[in-house]
Amino acid sequence: MSAPERWSECMDHGVRVAADAGKMIREALEKDISIMQKSSPVDLVTETDQRVESFIISSIREKFPTHSFIGEESVAAGAPSVLTDNPTWIIDPIDGTTNFVHRFPFVSVSIGFTVNKEVEFGIVYSCVEEKMYTARRGKGAFCNGVPIKVSGQEDITKSLILTEMGFKKDPENFKTMMANMEALLAIPVHGIRAPGSAAVNMCLVACGAADAYYHMGIHCWDMAGGAAIVTEAGGVVVDVTGGSFDLMSRRLIAASSRTVAEHIAQKIRQFPCGRDDAEN
Ligand SMILES: [Mg+2]
């Protein structure tokens, strides 16, 4: 079997596993949700995050035993977060845990698959909306099997922009985050929204419902699946400086056009957010 055929087989399996994982999440939404804290009082995790990640990893490992994994909850439990050339599944079992605990309806399963550190395909299942977004490198992006594409908007003043605003331990970083939103609103842009799931945000850009998404402080498991979907939908994914996107850098701009991405890069200031592959 050639490499492209082999990755297609992986993707088909990944889509089935994501659909099953989404069903587990929908069922969990019907029951009581008990919440635990991770790094701060606003960094939440539930038993469902952990159970869904174990299910996804074991279902994939059973079929592809030599592959590597970077999963949000495995890393939280102490597993390494280092990207190698080996085929690697980068998994966020629930992207939007805060939405999940509030039953705010943007909750997704995000899977990115890399080979030689390049994303080969992305899968984002927005499981309350039952939208399965998929993209394979060079083969386009789809929602429930229907091709999707970005708005193509080039004018920032006609753009709807997504970001996420969260608690920042460092008051300077907090100020920068708020000042960045102010700078964009003052251009002015049509608006800023924070739907609460990075992966869904990228899919909203990919299908033209929003024109850009920027964020500092997220993780590779939030970005890997969605970045492939934006790129294959004809959008651009760059660093917040406007330079090349780095999956382990914890920051990105995803946009409908390079012009809009560069305009955002010019307007926002960066704050330090570390790297996923840093030693600590
Ligand atoms: Mg998560």
Boltz pocket constraint, residues with backbone or C-beta under 6 A from the ligand:
constraints:
  - pocket:
      binder: B
      contacts: [[A, 49], [A, 72], [A, 92], [A, 93], [A, 94], [A, 95], [A, 96], [A, 97]]
      max_distance: 6.0
